[in-house]
Amino acid sequence: MKAPTTIHLLMLTLVIVLMPHAAHARRPMGTTMTGVVQKVDHTRREIVFAQDGGPVRSFVYTTWAKFWHQAPDASPSALKPGMKVRVNLHQPLIGPDFVTQISLVPNPQP
């Protein structure tokens, strides 16, 4: 087998540099799920959540997380056990599962 010549290496470098890059950094959107809050620990920012038709999950909310409900305060400190909410769950490779958005699901009117 012949060793690569300078021309071959130059052509390979040119192809790599001029080739369009396929990798784009996109922020992951997470998984949206609905369920009932079982337990909240605001000191550790931890939520135990029973997913509708699914398992009970435990995750944390970030310091910049927003809780959308019928009040001007958007902090998750208003989150209480028994509330039906919709969360956007992120599952990173390293670290605990976390949410950045929590929305109160209103009770249907009879």
BAFI-3210 file (N, C-alpha, C; in Angstrom, 3 decimals, decimal comma, padded with zeros to 6 digits):
// residues 110
n [1|2|3|4|5|6|7|8|9|10|11|12|13|14|15|16|17|18|19|20|21|22|23|24|25|26|27|28|29|30|31|32|33|34|35|36|37|38|39|40|41|42|43|44|45|46|47|48|49|50|51|52|53|54|55|56|57|58|59|60|61|62|63|64|65|66|67|68|69|70|71|72|73|74|75|76|77|78|79|80|81|82|83|84|85|86|87|88|89|90|91|92|93|94|95|96|97|98|99|100|101|102|103|104|105|106|107|108|109|110]
n.u [000,843|000,555|001,922|000,066|000,127|001,263|-000,503|-002,853|-003,471|-003,857|-006,100|-007,989|-008,139|-009,183|-011,707|-012,902|-012,945|-014,530|-016,897|-020,355|-021,469|-023,157|-023,997|-025,893|-026,351|-028,990|-031,392|-032,668|-036,101|-037,447|-039,741|-043,182|-045,513|-048,445|-049,879|-050,373|-049,245|-047,536|-045,867|-043,961|-040,862|-039,643|-037,262|-035,265|-035,990|-037,465|-039,753|-042,307|-044,105|-047,041|-047,571|-050,107|-051,554|-049,102|-045,830|-044,802|-042,820|-039,741|-038,273|-036,361|-036,887|-035,606|-033,654|-034,510|-037,018|-040,448|-043,759|-046,767|-049,807|-053,047|-052,243|-050,346|-047,746|-045,050|-043,455|-042,284|-042,871|-045,512|-046,538|-048,310|-049,041|-051,330|-052,145|-053,012|-050,865|-048,969|-045,896|-042,610|-040,365|-036,939|-034,303|-031,248|-027,950|-026,127|-026,629|-029,654|-033,089|-034,970|-037,233|-038,312|-040,515|-043,710|-047,101|-050,290|-053,052|-056,264|-059,264|-061,914|-064,997|-068,215]
n.v [-001,170|002,173|005,149|008,062|010,797|014,223|015,683|014,176|014,403|017,161|017,472|015,978|017,497|019,882|019,005|018,335|020,837|022,390|021,013|020,978|021,468|019,146|018,997|020,703|022,872|022,472|023,407|021,075|020,150|018,702|016,447|016,550|016,122|015,164|015,226|014,519|016,318|014,801|015,203|017,928|019,443|022,316|023,304|021,671|021,822|019,741|017,532|015,145|013,265|012,006|010,567|010,841|007,866|006,632|006,088|006,933|009,714|011,295|014,432|017,477|021,056|023,785|026,703|028,845|028,124|028,339|028,671|028,406|029,683|030,762|033,280|036,253|035,742|033,855|031,896|028,635|028,206|028,325|025,908|023,026|019,877|017,619|019,221|019,343|019,237|020,269|019,383|020,075|017,856|017,210|014,984|014,647|013,328|013,398|014,082|014,998|014,355|017,109|019,976|022,854|024,309|024,586|024,057|024,861|022,739|023,488|022,580|020,834|022,422|021,460]
n.w [000,000|-000,852|000,554|001,495|-000,693|-000,835|-002,392|-002,284|000,456|000,611|-001,067|000,389|002,752|001,681|000,793|003,238|004,543|002,800|002,711|003,460|006,749|008,693|011,292|013,623|016,322|018,381|020,692|022,938|023,119|025,053|026,780|026,745|029,280|031,165|034,416|037,955|040,748|043,337|045,522|046,816|047,285|048,088|049,075|048,077|045,488|044,329|042,729|042,970|040,767|039,373|036,467|033,959|033,115|033,278|034,797|038,225|038,680|039,599|039,755|039,322|039,488|037,605|038,567|037,093|036,291|035,227|036,452|035,174|035,910|037,148|038,255|039,020|039,908|038,780|039,839|040,830|043,500|044,224|043,622|044,547|046,233|044,629|042,552|039,119|036,468|033,564|032,316|031,000|030,439|030,770|030,049|030,796|029,909|031,967|035,334|037,205|036,096|034,822|034,882|033,058|032,492|033,874|033,754|034,931|034,706|033,978|035,750|034,162|033,448|034,604]
ca.u [000,000|001,349|001,676|-000,638|000,992|000,880|-001,673|-004,017|-003,779|-004,374|-007,461|-008,821|-008,332|-010,068|-013,053|-013,421|-013,193|-015,597|-018,103|-021,310|-021,531|-024,498|-024,343|-026,355|-026,702|-030,383|-031,766|-033,706|-037,385|-037,952|-040,936|-044,333|-046,379|-049,456|-050,096|-050,711|-048,123|-047,719|-045,080|-043,072|-039,876|-039,127|-035,878|-034,413|-036,617|-037,786|-041,173|-042,721|-045,142|-047,706|-047,931|-051,373|-051,352|-047,692|-045,207|-044,522|-041,468|-039,167|-037,364|-036,168|-037,122|-034,438|-033,817|-035,207|-038,275|-041,675|-044,994|-047,849|-051,104|-053,907|-051,765|-049,240|-046,468|-044,728|-042,440|-042,804|-043,165|-046,969|-046,881|-048,758|-049,484|-052,711|-052,384|-052,816|-049,985|-048,283|-044,481|-041,714|-039,320|-035,659|-033,563|-029,859|-027,102|-025,489|-027,447|-031,040|-034,122|-035,409|-038,233|-038,134|-041,850|-044,798|-048,361|-051,454|-054,122|-057,520|-060,296|-063,006|-066,256|-069,308]
ca.v [000,000|003,392|006,215|009,175|011,882|015,565|016,106|013,495|015,018|018,502|017,319|015,536|018,668|020,802|018,433|018,448|022,245|022,931|020,209|021,605|020,792|018,614|019,110|022,003|022,854|022,823|023,186|020,043|020,660|017,937|015,641|017,120|015,127|015,685|014,370|015,137|016,477|013,989|015,775|019,009|019,897|023,553|023,562|020,934|022,023|018,403|017,244|013,768|013,518|010,810|010,828|010,254|006,629|006,275|005,864|008,051|010,197|012,298|015,308|018,789|022,193|024,655|027,986|029,777|027,506|029,140|027,952|029,190|029,429|031,947|034,279|037,014|035,149|032,721|031,044|027,325|028,116|028,177|024,531|022,263|018,507|017,492|020,037|018,695|020,125|019,811|019,734|019,827|017,102|017,002|013,873|014,754|012,166|013,571|014,890|014,547|014,841|018,421|020,686|024,301|024,911|023,866|024,765|024,333|022,285|023,827|021,548|021,086|022,873|020,531]
ca.w [000,000|-000,969|001,519|000,853|-001,157|-000,400|-003,173|-001,729|001,740|000,325|-001,592|001,500|003,609|000,959|000,813|004,605|004,845|001,961|002,868|004,373|008,030|008,952|012,714|014,090|017,750|018,622|022,076|023,010|023,585|026,186|026,595|027,430|029,918|032,073|035,565|039,237|041,667|044,545|046,615|046,401|048,266|047,507|049,495|047,146|044,175|043,847|042,514|042,693|039,773|038,849|035,073|033,500|032,372|033,275|036,104|039,122|038,385|040,487|039,037|039,937|038,600|037,558|039,267|036,191|035,867|035,312|036,751|034,574|036,525|037,099|039,211|038,431|040,291|037,914|040,461|041,212|044,932|044,379|043,276|045,717|045,936|044,175|041,351|037,814|035,713|032,351|032,452|029,881|031,114|030,077|030,625|030,335|030,128|033,269|036,230|037,393|035,183|035,273|034,103|032,971|032,382|034,531|033,495|035,623|033,813|034,654|035,869|033,214|034,054|034,277]
c.u [000,884|000,970|000,969|000,333|000,476|-000,365|-002,938|-004,435|-004,365|-005,807|-008,416|-009,122|-009,301|-011,514|-013,673|-013,779|-014,390|-016,916|-019,074|-021,418|-022,969|-024,933|-024,712|-026,716|-028,131|-030,704|-032,858|-034,979|-037,920|-039,209|-042,069|-045,181|-047,294|-049,638|-050,401|-049,469|-048,436|-047,048|-044,159|-042,145|-039,196|-037,699|-034,884|-034,883|-036,968|-039,301|-041,331|-044,031|-045,705|-048,225|-049,251|-051,075|-049,907|-047,142|-045,155|-043,066|-041,036|-038,172|-037,250|-036,613|-035,922|-034,709|-034,563|-036,539|-039,454|-042,867|-046,144|-049,169|-051,873|-053,509|-050,581|-047,859|-046,200|-043,665|-043,060|-043,113|-044,665|-047,438|-047,176|-049,113|-050,967|-053,022|-052,120|-052,039|-049,471|-046,840|-043,739|-040,465|-038,104|-034,912|-032,127|-029,078|-026,464|-026,379|-028,877|-031,957|-034,626|-036,478|-037,919|-039,464|-042,874|-046,060|-049,490|-052,500|-055,432|-058,492|-061,407|-064,277|-067,377|-070,423]
c.v [001,226|004,386|007,359|010,293|013,210|016,030|015,445|014,117|016,415|018,421|016,890|016,695|019,652|020,302|018,592|019,894|022,778|022,169|020,915|020,784|020,390|018,805|020,541|021,876|023,345|022,499|022,123|020,584|019,900|017,167|016,252|016,001|015,801|014,693|015,184|015,170|015,687|014,644|016,847|019,355|021,123|023,860|022,853|021,081|020,677|018,209|015,747|013,891|012,188|011,126|010,152|009,018|006,173|006,139|007,134|008,435|011,208|013,118|016,623|019,867|023,126|025,955|028,994|029,215|028,450|028,226|028,817|028,755|030,745|032,981|035,016|036,439|033,913|031,814|029,714|027,189|027,981|026,761|023,724|020,832|018,489|018,310|019,203|019,678|019,439|020,294|019,421|019,192|016,912|015,900|013,907|013,468|012,197|014,475|014,402|015,047|016,170|018,988|022,177|025,024|023,991|024,685|024,082|023,940|022,586|022,664|021,843|021,465|021,915|021,196]
c.w [000,000|000,120|000,817|000,475|-000,651|-001,130|-002,627|-000,394|001,563|-000,183|-000,476|002,452|002,969|000,979|002,199|004,931|004,068|002,080|003,823|005,655|008,341|010,399|013,061|015,557|017,901|020,062|022,138|023,644|024,794|025,810|027,404|028,002|030,927|033,214|036,812|040,122|042,939|045,753|046,049|047,564|047,670|047,944|048,576|045,699|043,523|043,779|042,293|041,932|039,292|037,459|034,736|032,659|032,342|034,680|036,962|038,902|039,424|039,670|039,773|038,957|038,705|038,300|038,397|035,693|036,087|035,563|036,260|035,185|036,549|038,149|038,592|038,766|039,427|038,533|040,875|042,697|045,200|044,065|044,541|045,302|045,561|042,939|040,099|036,941|034,457|032,471|031,163|030,477|030,217|030,802|030,107|030,595|031,514|034,117|036,295|036,279|035,727|034,357|034,125|032,895|033,028|034,297|034,235|034,581|034,528|034,688|034,887|033,981|033,654|033,500]
res [m|k|a|p|t|t|i|h|l|l|m|l|t|l|v|i|v|l|m|p|h|a|a|h|a|r|r|p|m|g|t|t|m|t|g|v|v|q|k|v|d|h|t|r|r|e|i|v|f|a|q|d|g|g|p|v|r|s|f|v|y|t|t|w|a|k|f|w|h|q|a|p|d|a|s|p|s|a|l|k|p|g|m|k|v|r|v|n|l|h|q|p|l|i|g|p|d|f|v|t|q|i|s|l|v|p|n|p|q|p]
***
